[in-house]
Amino acid sequence: MKVRDISILVGIIGIVLMMVVPIPTHLLDLLLIVNISAALMIILIAMNTTDALHFSIFPTLLLITTLFRLALNVSTTRLILSEHEAGKVVATFGSFVAGGQLAIGFIVFLILVVVQFIVITKGSERVAEVAARFTLDAMPGKQMSIDADLNAGMISETQAKERREKIQNEADFYGAMDGASKFVKGDAIASIIIVTINLIGGFIIGMAVHGMSINEALSTYSILSIGDGLVSQIPALLISTATGIIVTRAASEGNMAEDLTKQMFRYPKLLYIVAGTILLLGVATPIGLFATLPYSVLLVIAGYRMQLNVAKRQKAEEQLVEEKEIEEVRSPESVISLLQVDPIEFEFGYGLIPLADTSQGGDLLDRIILIRRQCALELGLIVPVIRIRDNIQLKPNEYVIKMKGNTVARGELLLHHYLAMSPGFEDDSITGIATKEPAFGLPALWIDEATKERAELSGYTVVDPPSVVATHLTEVIKRYAHELLGRQETKSLVESVRESYATLVEELVPNILTIGDIQKVLAKLLKEKISIRDLVTIFETLADYGKYTKDPDVLTEYVRQALSRQITQQYANPSEPLRVITISPGVEKRIAESVQQSEQGSYLAMEPSSTQAIYNRLSEQINKTLQAGQQPIILTSPNIRMYMRQLIERSLQDIPVLSYSELEPNIEVQSVGVVNA
């Protein structure tokens, strides 16, 4: 054992021996000074501690100091009753504090006991009890929060372990403080009893044993009893205050003095109000200006000086921020921030600033919030934050939409105009600026306010510029939704399912499929505008078939079949037959025979002439369907659906390709064209 450990053991044993072994007066004086010094040290440490756990030994220290004071009380009581004196420290406290009047000394002692017992000790005990209860109640939530951060990759395993240990230590600390606060309460009660014993017992022993007169015995033992009570209660009061400081400290980054000055004097102007109130008190009451005026002037000066300091501090902080920004720009690492690319950006010319400026009535930000909600409901995709900024390089009325730094769509708006789209026949009385609707490329007109009502009566679809932008942005997000879904976004979706279907996710990830495999399947569904909102069904299907194949194309086909009800409702009208373009058996056979297998999966390897012939016949049928005012839908057998999709993906991306197994049995299907080649 080290010398330090032996010293602590000897000290604890010495405290116990003090209760049974008589101590000389000069040694007792030294120990009483040590008691006062220890109490001062403890309260100073409590005031400068920023975290209660930094002083985690405090509950044990509270027990040791209480035991030490009680041992000193026993030693002083023994000397008072046997020698009718207890050293210079006790005598000095008794005579100096009492000021030669025993009643005053006794009253001061009682006040100290009442303050410690009723105010500080009682309050500290209650705070420690509530803190311990709340800390224990909050432990499960904090543990779950740590696990969530760990699973999300926000913290490492080491950091998670440290946080768990801190939570456990907090619970242990406040639980120990709840019990240790009872020591202070018992110490206050014991002090009252000891003073009473010293006073009454000394009075009797003084007259019966030492032959003192009544006045002499009363004077001697009263001074010694009061001195003994004061010399023990003052350190006890300091430690009780330290207990209150420890258990009432909230979360902060500084010590008590720093927090006190920073938070109490954060608003210098309030000192002027206090100064005015004090000055008014001197004018309107008998207190007089002589007592209140100097203090009011002092408050005004302090408030003014504090204002100057606050302004100087703010200026220094601003200068520090500017210097830091300049230093970051100069540093070689500053270019790293330039590598970050926003998932979605909306840039516009200066003429369209009123769209985004709420002070000018612009509601573009609110519309974007609605767009994100709409995409979440329709696609099951959490659209990332859309970065909105003006760009002086664009035309005044022009806007562009970027995906990962690349422009994918652009358009022009005319503020204070409306976009009117024809119902299929033109009305010569409706005049305006010819243009194209940016989302779907339909011919349209920009018309003014005066023409709006007449255009609506003529059957035109009339929308305002913000609605044009919102529609265009929504369609762009739907078209490129598969590019917005990465592995990190997929992991977030997996974790959201884990909260309610933990067994399913634990079986699927990573035992059967990785996050990357799931991301590929979800992206393929989004690419064909199939909602991934029903993640439970998707994950159930992947868990069933992922054991047999890892090919994302094949897994996507299985998932589409599992989502047959959803796909049917997306394209079919229950009151009408589903009109489709079918593929002849000969064409399907030719496509099936052209499928090649490789290590990366299967792909379509058809001769260019055959591909072109099929594409031409298909285009003819699609044009006929569009001329009839119907949505073209291609229906194939399940085994060639994905290859048919590959065939038309580049040129006819918006044409849905379905298989027979993706439609509900009760849906009536009507063929409006057959592809023969």
matplotlib code that plots the C-alpha trace (Angstrom):
import matplotlib.pyplot as plt

x = [0.0, 1.1, 1.8, -1.3, -3.5, -2.0, -2.5, -6.2, -6.7, -4.8, -6.9, -10.2, -9.1, -7.9, -11.3, -12.9, -10.3, -11.0, -14.3, -12.8, -9.3, -8.8, -7.1, -4.9, -6.2, -3.4, -4.1, -7.8, -7.2, -5.3, -8.0, -10.7, -8.7, -8.3, -12.1, -12.7, -10.1, -11.6, -15.1, -13.8, -11.9, -15.0, -17.3, -14.7, -14.3, -18.1, -18.3, -15.6, -16.9, -18.5, -19.9, -21.2, -19.4, -16.1, -16.6, -18.1, -16.3, -18.5, -21.1, -18.3, -16.5, -19.7, -19.9, -16.2, -16.5, -19.7, -18.0, -15.0, -17.2, -19.0, -15.6, -14.5, -17.8, -17.2, -13.6, -14.7, -17.6, -15.2, -12.9, -15.7, -17.3, -14.0, -11.6, -14.2, -12.1, -11.7, -8.8, -8.4, -10.4, -13.6, -13.1, -12.5, -15.6, -17.7, -16.5, -15.9, -19.1, -21.2, -19.6, -19.6, -23.4, -24.4, -27.9, -26.6, -24.2, -26.9, -29.3, -26.7, -26.0, -29.8, -30.1, -27.2, -28.8, -32.2, -30.7, -28.7, -31.4, -34.6, -33.4, -30.2, -30.2, -34.0, -33.7, -30.6, -32.2, -35.3, -33.3, -31.0, -34.1, -35.8, -32.6, -32.0, -35.6, -35.5, -32.0, -33.2, -36.4, -34.4, -31.9, -33.8, -34.5, -30.8, -29.7, -32.0, -30.7, -27.1, -28.0, -29.8, -26.7, -24.5, -26.6, -26.8, -23.0, -23.0, -20.8, -18.2, -18.4, -15.9, -18.0, -21.1, -19.4, -18.2, -21.8, -23.2, -20.7, -21.5, -25.2, -24.6, -22.3, -24.8, -27.5, -25.1, -24.0, -27.4, -28.6, -25.6, -26.3, -29.9, -28.7, -25.6, -27.8, -29.3, -25.9, -26.1, -29.6, -28.6, -25.5, -27.6, -29.8, -26.8, -25.3, -28.4, -28.4, -24.6, -24.9, -27.8, -25.8, -22.8, -24.8, -27.0, -24.3, -21.6, -23.8, -24.4, -20.8, -19.4, -21.3, -21.3, -17.7, -15.7, -17.4, -18.3, -21.0, -24.2, -23.1, -19.5, -20.8, -23.4, -20.9, -18.1, -20.1, -22.4, -19.4, -17.8, -21.0, -21.8, -18.2, -18.3, -21.6, -20.4, -17.0, -18.7, -21.8, -19.9, -18.0, -21.2, -23.0, -20.3, -20.5, -24.3, -24.0, -21.6, -24.1, -26.8, -24.5, -23.5, -27.1, -28.5, -25.9, -27.5, -25.6, -23.1, -19.7, -18.2, -17.9, -20.3, -18.6, -18.4, -22.0, -23.2, -21.5, -22.3, -26.0, -26.9, -25.3, -26.2, -28.7, -26.9, -29.9, -31.9, -29.5, -30.9, -34.4, -33.1, -31.3, -34.4, -36.5, -34.0, -33.9, -37.7, -37.7, -35.5, -37.7, -41.1, -40.3, -38.6, -35.5, -34.2, -31.8, -28.8, -29.1, -30.4, -28.7, -25.1, -26.2, -28.3, -25.4, -23.2, -25.7, -25.9, -22.1, -21.9, -24.6, -22.8, -19.5, -21.1, -22.7, -19.3, -17.8, -20.6, -20.2, -16.4, -16.9, -19.3, -16.9, -14.0, -16.1, -17.1, -13.5, -12.5, -15.1, -13.9, -10.3, -11.3, -13.2, -10.2, -7.9, -10.1, -10.1, -6.3, -5.8, -5.3, -8.2, -10.7, -11.3, -12.8, -16.1, -16.2, -16.5, -19.9, -22.8, -26.4, -28.8, -31.4, -30.9, -33.3, -31.7, -33.5, -32.8, -33.2, -36.6, -38.1, -36.8, -40.4, -41.4, -39.1, -39.3, -42.0, -42.0, -43.2, -45.9, -43.8, -44.8, -42.3, -40.8, -44.2, -44.9, -41.6, -42.6, -45.8, -43.9, -41.7, -44.8, -46.5, -43.4, -43.3, -46.9, -46.8, -43.3, -42.4, -39.2, -37.8, -36.8, -33.6, -33.6, -33.9, -31.3, -32.8, -30.6, -30.6, -28.2, -27.3, -25.8, -29.4, -31.8, -34.1, -37.1, -35.3, -34.9, -33.0, -33.3, -30.1, -29.6, -26.2, -24.8, -26.0, -28.9, -31.8, -34.5, -35.0, -37.9, -39.0, -41.8, -43.5, -44.6, -48.0, -49.1, -50.8, -50.0, -53.1, -53.1, -55.6, -58.3, -57.6, -59.2, -58.0, -60.0, -58.9, -60.1, -57.5, -54.2, -50.9, -47.2, -46.7, -44.7, -44.5, -45.6, -42.2, -43.3, -44.9, -43.9, -47.5, -48.2, -49.4, -49.9, -48.8, -51.9, -52.5, -55.0, -57.7, -57.7, -57.6, -61.4, -62.3, -59.7, -61.2, -64.7, -63.3, -62.0, -58.4, -56.4, -55.0, -52.3, -50.1, -46.3, -45.7, -47.9, -46.0, -42.7, -44.2, -45.6, -42.3, -40.2, -42.5, -42.3, -38.5, -38.2, -40.5, -38.4, -35.1, -36.2, -34.0, -31.0, -31.9, -32.0, -28.5, -27.2, -27.4, -31.0, -31.8, -30.3, -32.6, -35.6, -34.4, -34.1, -37.6, -39.0, -36.8, -38.7, -41.9, -40.7, -37.4, -37.6, -38.0, -35.1, -32.8, -33.5, -33.0, -30.0, -27.2, -27.9, -29.6, -29.0, -26.8, -28.0, -26.5, -28.6, -31.8, -30.9, -30.6, -34.1, -35.7, -34.0, -35.3, -38.9, -38.6, -37.2, -40.5, -42.5, -43.5, -44.0, -41.8, -43.9, -45.0, -41.5, -42.8, -44.2, -41.0, -38.7, -40.9, -40.5, -36.8, -36.4, -38.2, -36.4, -33.1, -32.0, -32.0, -30.7, -28.9, -29.7, -31.4, -33.4, -34.9, -35.6, -37.3, -39.6, -40.6, -41.3, -43.4, -45.5, -45.9, -47.1, -49.7, -52.6, -50.7, -49.7, -53.2, -54.7, -52.0, -52.9, -56.4, -59.8, -62.3, -65.2, -63.4, -61.3, -57.5, -56.5, -53.0, -50.7, -49.8, -46.8, -47.4, -46.2, -43.7, -42.0, -42.0, -40.3, -37.7, -37.0, -36.7, -34.3, -32.1, -31.5, -27.9, -26.6, -23.4, -21.8, -23.3, -26.8, -28.9, -29.2, -30.9, -28.6, -30.8, -29.7, -30.0, -32.4, -34.8, -34.6, -35.4, -38.3, -39.9, -39.3, -41.0, -44.1, -44.3, -44.0, -46.8, -49.1, -48.1, -48.9, -52.3, -53.1, -52.0, -54.2, -57.1, -56.5, -55.5, -52.4, -50.2, -49.4, -47.4, -48.5, -46.1, -45.6, -43.7, -40.5, -39.8, -41.1, -37.8, -36.1, -38.9, -38.3, -34.6, -35.6, -37.5, -35.9, -33.8, -36.4, -39.8, -38.9, -42.3, -44.3, -45.1, -44.4, -46.5, -46.7, -49.8, -48.8, -48.7, -52.4, -55.2, -57.3, -60.6, -59.3, -60.7, -57.9, -58.6, -56.0, -55.9, -52.9, -50.5, -46.8, -45.9, -42.5]
y = [0.0, 3.5, 6.1, 8.0, 5.0, 4.3, 7.9, 7.7, 4.5, 5.9, 9.1, 7.2, 5.0, 8.1, 9.7, 6.7, 6.7, 10.4, 9.3, 7.1, 8.5, 11.9, 14.6, 17.4, 20.9, 22.0, 19.1, 19.7, 23.3, 22.1, 19.6, 22.2, 24.5, 21.5, 21.0, 24.6, 24.5, 21.3, 22.8, 25.9, 23.7, 21.6, 24.6, 26.2, 23.0, 22.8, 26.3, 25.7, 22.3, 22.4, 18.8, 17.1, 13.9, 15.8, 15.7, 12.2, 11.5, 14.1, 11.7, 9.7, 12.9, 14.1, 11.0, 11.4, 15.1, 14.5, 11.7, 14.0, 16.8, 14.4, 13.0, 16.6, 17.2, 14.2, 15.3, 18.9, 17.6, 15.4, 18.4, 20.8, 18.4, 17.1, 20.1, 23.0, 24.2, 23.0, 25.0, 28.5, 27.9, 27.0, 29.7, 32.3, 31.4, 31.4, 34.8, 36.7, 35.8, 36.3, 39.7, 39.2, 38.5, 34.9, 35.4, 36.9, 34.0, 31.4, 33.1, 33.3, 29.6, 28.8, 30.8, 29.0, 25.6, 26.7, 28.0, 24.8, 22.3, 23.9, 25.9, 24.4, 20.8, 20.3, 21.9, 19.9, 16.7, 17.3, 18.3, 15.2, 13.0, 14.4, 14.4, 10.8, 9.8, 11.8, 10.4, 6.8, 7.4, 9.0, 6.1, 3.9, 6.8, 7.9, 4.4, 4.1, 7.4, 6.2, 3.0, 5.0, 7.2, 4.2, 2.4, 5.6, 5.8, 9.2, 7.9, 5.1, 2.1, 3.8, 7.0, 4.9, 3.0, 6.3, 7.8, 4.7, 4.8, 8.5, 7.8, 5.0, 7.2, 10.0, 7.6, 6.2, 9.7, 11.2, 8.1, 8.4, 12.1, 11.3, 9.1, 11.2, 14.3, 12.5, 12.7, 16.5, 16.5, 14.1, 16.2, 19.3, 17.4, 15.9, 19.4, 20.7, 17.7, 18.0, 21.8, 21.0, 18.3, 20.5, 23.3, 21.3, 18.7, 21.3, 23.5, 20.5, 19.2, 22.6, 23.1, 19.5, 18.5, 21.6, 23.6, 26.6, 29.1, 29.3, 32.4, 31.1, 27.7, 29.3, 31.8, 29.2, 26.4, 28.7, 30.2, 26.8, 25.2, 28.1, 28.1, 24.4, 24.6, 27.5, 25.9, 22.8, 24.4, 26.9, 24.1, 22.1, 25.1, 25.4, 21.7, 21.9, 24.8, 22.8, 20.0, 22.3, 23.8, 20.3, 18.9, 22.2, 22.7, 22.5, 21.7, 24.5, 24.9, 27.0, 27.2, 28.9, 32.3, 32.3, 31.3, 33.7, 36.8, 35.8, 35.0, 37.6, 40.5, 39.5, 42.4, 45.6, 47.8, 46.2, 47.7, 51.2, 50.0, 48.8, 52.1, 54.1, 51.9, 52.3, 56.1, 56.3, 54.4, 57.1, 59.9, 58.4, 56.9, 58.1, 56.1, 59.3, 60.1, 60.0, 56.2, 55.3, 57.9, 56.6, 53.0, 54.1, 56.0, 52.9, 50.8, 53.2, 53.3, 49.5, 49.2, 51.6, 49.8, 46.5, 47.8, 48.9, 45.5, 43.7, 45.8, 45.3, 41.6, 41.3, 43.3, 41.0, 37.9, 39.2, 40.0, 36.6, 34.9, 37.0, 36.1, 32.4, 32.5, 34.2, 31.6, 28.8, 30.2, 30.4, 27.0, 24.1, 22.2, 24.9, 23.4, 20.3, 22.2, 22.9, 19.2, 18.9, 18.7, 19.4, 16.7, 19.2, 22.8, 25.4, 28.5, 31.5, 34.9, 38.1, 38.8, 35.7, 36.7, 37.7, 34.0, 33.1, 36.4, 36.1, 39.9, 40.3, 37.6, 34.7, 31.2, 29.1, 27.8, 26.7, 25.0, 23.1, 21.8, 20.5, 19.0, 17.0, 15.8, 14.8, 12.9, 11.0, 10.0, 9.1, 7.6, 6.7, 8.7, 11.3, 14.1, 15.8, 19.5, 21.6, 24.3, 27.6, 30.4, 33.3, 33.2, 36.5, 34.4, 33.4, 35.4, 37.6, 35.3, 32.0, 29.2, 25.9, 22.7, 20.8, 17.3, 16.7, 19.8, 19.0, 20.9, 18.5, 21.0, 24.7, 27.1, 30.7, 32.5, 35.8, 37.2, 38.9, 36.6, 33.3, 30.2, 29.1, 25.6, 24.8, 22.1, 20.7, 23.4, 27.0, 30.1, 33.0, 35.5, 34.2, 35.9, 36.0, 35.1, 31.6, 29.2, 25.6, 24.3, 23.3, 20.1, 18.3, 20.3, 21.2, 24.3, 27.2, 31.0, 33.6, 35.7, 38.8, 39.3, 40.7, 37.6, 35.1, 34.9, 34.6, 31.8, 29.8, 30.2, 28.9, 25.7, 26.6, 25.4, 28.5, 28.4, 31.0, 31.1, 29.5, 26.6, 26.2, 26.0, 23.6, 21.3, 21.3, 20.6, 17.8, 16.1, 16.4, 14.9, 12.0, 11.5, 11.4, 9.9, 6.9, 9.1, 10.7, 7.3, 6.3, 3.9, 6.4, 7.2, 3.5, 2.8, 5.5, 3.7, 0.4, 1.8, 3.3, -0.2, -1.7, 0.3, -1.7, -4.8, -5.6, -9.4, -8.8, -6.4, -8.6, -11.5, -9.5, -7.2, -8.2, -12.0, -12.1, -8.8, -5.8, -2.2, -1.8, -4.7, -3.2, 0.2, -1.2, -2.8, 0.3, 2.5, 0.3, 0.6, 4.4, 4.6, 3.1, 5.4, 2.5, 3.8, 2.2, 3.3, -0.2, -1.2, -4.1, -5.9, -5.1, -6.4, -9.5, -10.4, -9.7, -11.9, -14.7, -14.6, -13.1, -16.5, -17.8, -14.8, -11.6, -10.2, -6.8, -7.1, -10.5, -9.4, -6.3, -8.5, -10.5, -7.3, -5.9, -9.0, -8.7, -5.1, -6.2, -4.6, -1.3, -1.3, -2.2, 0.7, 3.0, 2.3, 0.8, 2.4, 0.0, 1.4, 0.9, -1.8, -1.4, -0.6, -1.9, -2.6, -6.2, -8.0, -10.9, -14.4, -14.3, -11.1, -12.4, -15.6, -13.6, -11.5, -14.5, -16.2, -13.1, -13.1, -13.7, -14.8, -13.4, -13.2, -9.8, -11.0, -11.4, -8.9, -8.5, -9.1, -8.7, -7.9, -4.1, -4.8, -6.8, -4.2, -1.4, -3.3, -3.9, -0.3, 1.0, -1.1, -0.2, 3.5, 3.2, 1.6, 4.2, 7.1, 5.6, 5.3, 8.9, 10.2, 8.4, 10.4, 7.4, 6.6, 4.0, 0.9, -2.0, -5.5, -8.5, -11.9, -11.9, -13.6, -10.8, -7.7, -6.4, -7.0, -5.2, -2.3, -2.4, -2.2, 1.1, 2.6, 5.2, 6.6, 5.8, 6.1, 7.4, 4.5, 2.0, -1.7, -4.2, -8.0, -10.1, -11.2, -7.6, -7.1, -8.3, -11.1, -9.1, -6.4, -6.4, -5.9, -4.7, -4.8, -1.6, -2.7, -5.6, -5.3, -7.6, -7.6]
z = [0.0, -0.7, 2.0, 0.9, 1.4, 4.9, 5.9, 5.1, 7.0, 10.0, 9.9, 9.9, 12.8, 14.6, 14.3, 16.0, 18.7, 19.4, 20.8, 23.5, 24.1, 25.9, 23.7, 25.1, 24.6, 22.3, 20.0, 20.1, 19.1, 16.1, 15.1, 15.4, 13.0, 10.6, 10.7, 9.8, 7.0, 5.6, 5.5, 3.7, 1.2, 0.5, -0.2, -2.5, -4.5, -4.8, -6.1, -8.7, -9.9, -13.4, -13.2, -10.1, -11.1, -10.9, -7.1, -6.9, -3.6, -1.9, -0.4, 1.3, 2.3, 3.9, 6.1, 7.1, 8.0, 10.0, 11.9, 12.5, 13.9, 16.2, 17.4, 18.1, 19.9, 22.1, 22.9, 23.7, 25.9, 27.8, 28.5, 29.3, 31.9, 33.4, 33.1, 32.8, 29.8, 26.1, 24.6, 23.2, 20.0, 21.9, 24.5, 21.8, 19.8, 23.0, 24.3, 21.0, 19.2, 22.4, 22.9, 26.7, 26.7, 27.0, 25.8, 22.5, 22.0, 22.7, 20.2, 17.5, 18.0, 17.8, 14.6, 13.0, 13.9, 12.6, 9.3, 8.8, 9.9, 8.4, 5.4, 3.9, 5.1, 4.4, 1.0, 0.0, 1.2, -1.0, -4.0, -3.7, -3.4, -6.5, -8.5, -7.6, -8.6, -11.9, -12.8, -12.3, -14.3, -17.2, -17.4, -19.9, -22.2, -22.1, -22.8, -25.8, -27.1, -26.8, -28.7, -31.4, -31.9, -32.0, -34.6, -36.7, -36.6, -34.9, -32.0, -31.7, -29.4, -27.0, -26.8, -26.2, -23.4, -21.8, -22.0, -20.4, -17.6, -17.0, -16.8, -14.3, -12.3, -12.2, -10.9, -8.2, -7.2, -6.7, -5.0, -2.6, -2.1, -1.2, 1.6, 2.6, 3.1, 6.1, 7.8, 7.9, 9.2, 12.0, 12.8, 13.4, 15.8, 17.6, 18.0, 19.8, 22.1, 22.8, 23.7, 26.0, 27.7, 28.1, 29.5, 32.0, 32.9, 33.2, 35.5, 37.8, 37.7, 38.3, 41.5, 42.8, 41.9, 41.4, 44.1, 41.9, 42.7, 40.7, 38.8, 38.2, 37.0, 34.7, 33.2, 32.7, 31.2, 29.1, 27.3, 26.8, 25.6, 23.2, 21.9, 21.4, 19.5, 17.3, 16.5, 15.2, 13.6, 11.4, 9.6, 9.5, 7.9, 5.3, 4.3, 4.3, 1.9, -0.3, -0.3, -1.6, -4.2, -5.5, -5.9, -7.3, -10.0, -13.5, -16.7, -17.5, -19.0, -16.2, -12.5, -10.1, -10.1, -13.9, -14.4, -11.7, -13.2, -16.8, -16.2, -13.5, -15.4, -18.9, -19.2, -18.0, -18.8, -16.0, -13.5, -14.6, -13.6, -10.3, -9.7, -10.5, -8.1, -5.3, -5.9, -5.9, -2.6, -1.0, -2.3, -1.5, 1.9, 5.1, 4.2, 2.5, -0.4, 1.9, 2.1, -1.4, -3.7, -3.4, -4.1, -7.1, -8.6, -8.0, -9.9, -12.8, -13.1, -12.9, -15.6, -17.9, -17.4, -18.1, -21.3, -22.5, -21.6, -23.4, -26.6, -26.4, -26.0, -28.9, -31.1, -30.1, -30.8, -34.2, -35.0, -33.8, -36.1, -39.1, -38.4, -38.1, -41.4, -43.1, -41.6, -42.8, -46.3, -46.3, -44.9, -47.3, -45.8, -46.7, -50.2, -48.6, -47.9, -51.7, -52.4, -50.7, -53.2, -52.2, -53.2, -54.6, -55.5, -56.7, -58.2, -59.7, -61.2, -59.3, -60.9, -59.1, -55.6, -54.5, -54.8, -51.9, -50.0, -47.3, -46.7, -50.3, -50.0, -51.4, -50.2, -52.0, -48.8, -47.5, -50.8, -50.7, -47.2, -48.8, -51.7, -49.3, -47.4, -50.7, -51.9, -48.5, -48.9, -52.6, -52.9, -49.3, -49.8, -47.4, -49.7, -48.5, -47.7, -50.9, -51.1, -52.4, -53.6, -56.1, -59.0, -60.8, -63.7, -64.7, -66.6, -64.3, -64.8, -65.2, -62.7, -62.7, -60.7, -59.9, -58.7, -57.1, -58.7, -62.2, -63.9, -64.7, -65.5, -66.1, -66.9, -67.1, -65.2, -65.6, -62.3, -62.1, -65.0, -65.1, -67.1, -69.2, -70.8, -73.5, -72.9, -76.4, -78.6, -79.0, -78.2, -80.4, -77.8, -75.3, -76.1, -74.3, -74.6, -76.0, -74.0, -72.8, -69.4, -67.9, -66.1, -69.0, -72.0, -73.0, -75.1, -72.9, -72.7, -70.2, -69.6, -67.5, -64.6, -67.0, -69.2, -66.3, -65.7, -69.4, -69.9, -67.0, -68.5, -71.8, -70.1, -69.8, -66.9, -65.2, -62.6, -60.9, -61.1, -57.6, -58.6, -61.8, -59.9, -57.3, -60.0, -61.9, -58.8, -57.8, -61.1, -61.2, -57.7, -58.8, -62.0, -60.2, -56.8, -57.4, -57.4, -54.0, -52.3, -51.2, -48.6, -45.7, -46.6, -46.9, -43.5, -42.0, -43.6, -42.2, -38.7, -38.9, -39.7, -36.9, -34.3, -35.0, -36.8, -35.1, -35.9, -39.6, -39.9, -37.8, -40.1, -43.3, -42.4, -42.7, -42.6, -46.0, -47.7, -47.1, -47.0, -50.5, -51.9, -50.4, -51.7, -55.3, -55.1, -53.6, -56.3, -59.1, -57.7, -57.5, -61.0, -62.3, -59.9, -57.6, -54.0, -51.4, -48.5, -47.7, -46.5, -44.4, -47.4, -49.4, -46.6, -46.1, -49.8, -49.8, -46.7, -48.5, -51.8, -50.8, -49.7, -53.2, -55.3, -54.8, -58.3, -57.6, -60.9, -60.0, -56.4, -57.7, -59.8, -56.8, -54.8, -57.6, -57.6, -53.8, -54.4, -56.9, -55.1, -54.9, -58.5, -59.6, -57.8, -59.2, -62.8, -62.9, -62.5, -60.8, -63.0, -66.3, -67.9, -67.9, -71.5, -72.3, -75.2, -75.2, -76.7, -79.2, -78.2, -81.1, -79.8, -76.2, -77.4, -79.4, -76.3, -74.0, -76.3, -76.5, -72.7, -71.7, -68.3, -66.7, -63.3, -62.8, -63.7, -66.8, -69.7, -73.1, -76.1, -79.1, -82.6, -83.4, -86.3, -84.2, -81.4, -83.8, -85.4, -82.0, -80.9, -84.1, -83.7, -80.0, -80.8, -83.3, -80.7, -78.1, -80.4, -81.3, -77.5, -76.9, -79.8, -78.2, -75.0, -73.0, -70.9, -72.7, -70.5, -71.7, -70.4, -70.8, -69.3, -65.9, -67.3, -69.8, -68.1, -66.9, -70.3, -72.0, -69.6, -70.4, -74.1, -73.8, -70.8, -72.5, -75.0, -73.3, -69.7, -68.6, -70.2, -67.4, -68.1, -66.1, -66.0, -65.6, -62.1, -61.0, -61.6, -59.3, -60.7, -60.5, -62.9, -66.4, -69.0, -72.5, -75.2, -77.4, -79.4, -80.0, -80.8, -83.7, -85.3]

ax = plt.figure().add_subplot(projection="3d")
ax.plot(x, y, z, "-o")
ax.set_aspect("equal")
plt.show()
